[in-house]
Structure formats: C-alpha cells, structure tokens
C-alpha cells in the first residue's frame, strides 16, 4: 500500500470522525433548540402575547439556519443570503460585549444656566442644579467603563441572541428596549436565547421591557418616543446604546435616532407652565369664554355647510411676501385664518383676516393687539386653547377655545367638569401657531385648504419671517440676534419646492406635528391641502406655487360665516355650575408632594440606587395619570420638572468615572430638588388668578411696526 494511499485513508478517517461528531452535535443541538423554542413560545404567550400576534401566519424558511464548525447555530440573512456570524458566533458575541464594556456608547446632554425674567421656580432651582453639572465638567473624568446598572438600555439587533446572555448577565437597567428589524432573526432567537429568564427578571425586579420587531427606520423613532413617554422621558438623557451587528437598516435607524433626538429631550413641560395653565384656564372659565364642542354633539348637516369653503391659512414665514398678491386676489372668496404675529403683517398690507389664532399662553400673545386698532380687531373671530392668557380674548366680540391635550388645566377639565366629553380636545395643536390652525381646520372638516407663509424653515442666510413683519422693522442688532439664534439651533429638512431648507429644532418639531395631523386629514379622500410656502415639505400636502392658485368659488359673506361658526361650534359653560376653588385641588397637591419627598428616604450609595430613585419617583407620579380618579392634573403639574431633574441627576451620576464623588454631588442636587418641591406647594396655593405678567421686551417691535395704531380707536 503506497504512502499516498495510506494518507488518503487517514484523512478520510478524520473526516468521518468530524462528520460523526457534527452529527452527534446536530442531534443534541436539535433537541436543545426545540426545547428552548417551545419554552420561549410559552413565555411569550404569558408575558408578551402581542409580540406573537404578527407571527400567526408567519412562514419561517428553515433553510436559513445552518450549523457552524463549532456546533453552534448560525443564520443567513433572508434577503442577502449572507451568514450573520462567522465560524464561532458565541465567542464573537462575547468579544463584542467585552469591547463595549471598555467603550460604551451613551447619550449626553450638556446643561447650562438661564436668565429668569418671569421669576419661575423651574429656572431658579434648576439653575442651582445645573451649577453642579457645569462644575463637574471641569473637575471630573468622563466615563469610560460600562457601569453594571444603567437607566435605559437600547439594544439594536437581536440576531440569534448570543450577545444577550452575557450582556444581561453583567448589565441591568431600569428599562430594556430591544429592536430587531429582521423578523426571521427574532423568530430564530426563540431557539437560542432564554427569553423566559429575561421576562422573569424584569417582572420580579419591577423593570420595563419593550421588544420592537420589524419597524421601518423612519417609524422607529416614533415607536421609541412613545415608549419613553410611558417610562419617563428622563431616560432619554442617559440611554446606553448597544449595536449587535451592522446593516443598512440599523445604520438608518441610528441616523433617524440622531436626527430625532431633539424630539426625545424637548417638550417635557415644567411646573410653572402648569401653574399658568391652571391659572389662565380657571379665569377663562370664570369669564365664560365659549368652548369648542365635541364633534359628536354637532350634526353632520352643520359641518356640511362650511367644509367646501376654500381656506387660506396664513403664517409669517419669509415666503408670505410672495403670497400676498394671491391673498389679495382671492380675499373675498376664502376664509382667511391668521397665525399669531402674522396679523400685524396683514394689517400692514391692508388685509383683515376672518379668524385669528394663537397658542402660546404668555402675556405677549395678547399684548400685540394693543398696537392694532380696536375697530380692526373686534369683529375677527379669535380662536385659541383653554390655557391662553385671559387678556387675549378681551379684544374680540367673538372668541372661543378648544382643550389643549397634555395640559394640567385640560386634565382638571376632563376629570372634574366634563367626564362625558361634551367639549373638544384639539389634536396636534402645538408647538407653533401653524399647528393650531391646522388642528382647527381638521376639526371643522375643511376640504380645500391653502398654506401660505407656513415655511417652518428658510434658506440659510435668508429671512426667517416675512420682510414686512415686525422682525424686520427693528434695529439691525435685534434682527441679527434672532437670525443667529435660529441658525445655530436647527437641522436641514426637505423643502416644499425641492431644495433643502434650514429649520430650527422648534420649527422641525412643529413640522413633525403637522405631519401627525395630516395623517388624519389624509383619511378623508376628498380633502385637498396645498402648500404654497417656500419652506419645509409636509406629508399629504401638495406643493403649489402661489401663482398657480386658481379659484372659481363665489365671494363669501364673511360676517355670516364667522357668525355661523361661532354660534354652531362653541358653547358657554355657565360659571354658576362651577366651584373654582374646589377645581384647583390645592390641598391634594400639597399632600402628594409631601408623599413624593418621602420617596427620597432610601439607600443612595451607588449609581444604581440613583437610577432606581429616578424610576421610583416617576412611577409614583404616573399613578396619578390613570389609576387615581380625578387626580391626573397632579401628574401634569409634576412630570415635566421631575423628568428634567431626573435627567440632570443621572447626568451627574453617569457621566463621570469618579462614582463616589458623583454620588456626593447628586445628593446635594437632591436636596435642591426637595426645596423646589416645597416651593411648588407654596406657589400652587396661589394658583387661582395666577397669570403671566411678564412684559416681553420684544413688544417694542410691534410698537415700532404699527406706530401705536391702537390709539386711533382706544
């Protein structure tokens, strides 16, 4: 027998042994996988049955699975047909986690101090808290090593779940958010990862777990923000992000998260805003300002008489100047809705709106009318929200408001005055005036709507408002200051007519909310909305140059239209039916704040202790939103400031290496938070009749623009 033949026999023998070994491994693996799969299905049926709903008709291609040389399961991507892992998935996943521990990725917010012209408690006390954050930046070492407990853990990619075993063994969190874009990977993970153990851990420790399978990258930020709302927005400030594998989809998700991060950390509200909400809202009830009725209390025939009337919604963006001639041409044929300060621009052009809209509750929303003639204002229909400054409604014979969602006063109203919902909440009506205009337009059912000057952005270096607005009648320094602000606080977004435009974060959030309301509008196939503004693009609104607007509608009887809307859609709630003192709930609020302070009495020796304290506080306040009848107003009074404090406290605890020094400073911050809470009780005791009284310095712009026109009819 030749040596070469002997070698071939030995090689064949080795290969046979390998095959026998792989065969035995495959048998054992198959038994293990089947047992794990069955147990995980039972676990999901018990803990998260909704996740399996989408898999009732799911057909899994078992040919995607294969065994690596190390005897572990691997999988092909269902579209790319490429292996997810290399030869040793378990070892590679362990190495990945060990590398992450040495260089964790997490969100950071830098806090500063603000001026306090309105004497607000939020600014006063959080400036004191921010001082600790600013000091730490110069004295402490940035965090480099992964802590063993984090406030919020966002895991992007489940794969087969090999990384989850070690990651979750060494790391704990208040909130687990796990996302997998490929349904086949999640389904296969049921054969590998012990999901039951994670469910049991979360359940036993009172933690939260959210599993998102298959969301598109553009949808993911909305899903994630919805979960943050449930868990507490503060967790967005200190989210640890773990990327398991690279793919185009996950890269797009990361990009979307980055682009939408500002939406996660803004719009939280704060205590002083809640006090103004209640103070203004109670006075508006005392003044018997008419309230928008819920749609199901109005007949379809009433709506039908106005829905086909053409509507121009006019805002004060820079492209308004290009729309003025179109507005003048069709003024007699349309319902003209003016947004906020746009009314001063329209007055300058000799145009009078039918409807004036404002949403910001501060005093200067009303003060601008001091500089317009009373005869110009009095027969305009003024529409707003229930928390608007009471002065706002005094300039108009016809006025009304709808309920603004998410407001302290709105929760008092719905819980204690109108549990049967006779009166309407305005959908997606903030943050800017254009949003409330579209919200009212949607409510009234208008089907032919044209947006003009609603830019929500501008060409960088260009104008941020109409050149004939108040913002370009002041000295150059005022204009430059505002220009610098909007240009250093924003993002680039798709433009209505093709080119990209620059949008401030606030404008971009307004754009986001416009898209929310337009998804509702688009359900009416007969609705035609046109955007004639040279600014940001909106969903379900057709771009249309103002020169291309063409209307054949007959002239309207504007006085009759305003009278019809006012008399059919609004109703006065008699003051005699209300107990204003009892509505405020001052004593109950004081008791709840004292109970919240008592939650501080716990061990605070580690980062984890502070993370748990943040969760303990937010969970306590959340109970007042749904579980305790008639007390949801307490949630809205406290949750914004609590989220902000928690975020600042966790920034101190998690941003730096020196854990004990961080804890020492965080305890001092907690003492300031307690002082703030005690001051809240004193301030809220004064809530009845508590209004914004700040005289905004920017009102001089209105005065200079209108040259004191209001004195003509004062």
Buried (B, 14 or more C-beta within 10 A) or exposed (E): EEEEEEEEEEEEEEEEEEEEEBEEBEEEBEEEBEEBBEBBBEBBEEBBEEBBEEBEEEEBEEEBBEBBEEBBBBBBBBEEEEBBBEEBBBBEBBEBBEEBBEEBEBBEBEBEBEEEEBEBBBBBBBBBBBBBBEEBEEEBEEBEEBBEBBBBBBBBBBBBBBBBBBBBEEBBBBBBBBBBBBBBBBBBBBBBBBBBBBBEBBEEEEBBBBBBBEBEBEEBBBBBBEBBEEBBBBBBBBBBBBBBBEBEBBEBBBEBBEBBBBBBBEBBBBBBBBBBBBBBBBBBBBEEBBBBBBBEEBEEEEBEEBBEBBBBBBBBBBBBBBBBEBBEEBBEBBBBBBBBBBBBBBBBBEBBBBBBBBBBBBBBBBBBBBBBBBEBBEBBBBBBBBBBBBBBBEBBEBBBBBBBBBBBBBBBBBBBBBEEEBBBBBBBBBBBBBBBBBBBBBBBBBBBBBBBBBBBBBBEEBBBBBEBBBBBBBEEEBBEEBBEEBBEBBBEBBBBBEEBBBBBBBBBBBBBBBBBBBEBBEEEEEBBBBBBBBBBBBBBBEBBBBEEBEBEEEEBEBEEBBBBBBEBBBBEBEEEEBEEEEBBBBEBBBEBBEEBBEEBEEEBEBBBBBBBBBBBBBBBBBEBBEEEEBBBBBBBBBBBBBBBBBBBBBBBBBBBEBBEBBBEBBBBBBEBBBBBBEBBBEBBBEBBEBBBEBEBEBBBBBBBBBEEBBEEEE
